[in-house]
Amino acid sequence: ADSDPDLVWSNNRFSFDYIPDDVEFESSIPVEFGLESIYPSPFNSIASIRFGMDQSTDAKISIFDISGREVTVLHNGFMQAGHRKIVWNAESLPSGLYLVRLESAGRIKTAKVALIR
């Protein structure tokens, strides 16, 4: 067995990805900075947030409720350029509309998502 901690293993029935960081990396560099998709939307407890980083720099991904209160920070720190994905577990939050905010290098992108129980 390979002892590489970044090992990705799969077969026809299921797959296992070990990602040592809280943010998954996809190697191609995007054309632009921003939020690409939130899936599923609306969601029940867990959503996958895909976004693009056009440069390697500090970035913050945070979640706000509809009243503008920050309810969680998914990532705050250095991030490599490329297409990225992070998973948001919202099990402890009530149903409602939320804003996903991506901040980096003085730029801000937001997207709205509905949590439905």
Summary of the structure (lengths in Angstrom):
residues: 117
radius of gyration: 15.2
end to end distance: 41.4
largest distance: 50.4
contacts: 303
relative contact order: 0.25
helix: 0%
strand: 59%
